[in-house]
Amino acid sequence: MSQQQPTTHSAHSNARRLTLRATGPTPGYRTKNYYDPAGNVLERSRRSGGVTALVEEFLYDTAGERIHHANAVGLNTVYSQTNDALGQWIKTTAVLSNTVFKVGRVEVYFRDGSLNTVTGAMTHPLRYEYGPTNNGRFTREIRLNANGTDT
């Protein structure tokens, strides 16, 4: 008895955005994307065995930056951006799971756009140094202890 090999079929909108992906053999499953007018994915649903389930949901600010993501198991991720008093850009990713809000990752960028530090409960803390060399520029990644000192 031979088994059919799974196949994948995709459909795209006129704007060349993936709108549907179906995988077989029958019954297989079908994943569908729903977009806002700016082309951002708002929802992703999956259909299998006659049942459709919302798999992911996204929210964006007026600039088109993602500010929220929710998945099918109830994990909510919130994204925010701000500037500090030194003019550094700060990107924060926080996770809400089982009513516990935890800052997962904080990225601080120098004013020139290069990464300064990475901290948070869901990452190993890092800081970066940059400088000139004879052939261009170097980047040094330095791992940090929990108290923020170099390892």
Buried (B, 14 or more C-beta within 10 A) or exposed (E): EEEEEEEEEEEEEEEEEBBBBBBBEEEBEBBBBEBEEEEBBEBBBBBEEEEEEEBBBBBBEEEEEBBBBBEEEEEBBBBBBEEEEEEBBBBBBBBBEEEEEEBBBBBBBBEEEEBBBBBBEEEEBBBBEEEEEEEEEEEEEEEBEEEEEEE
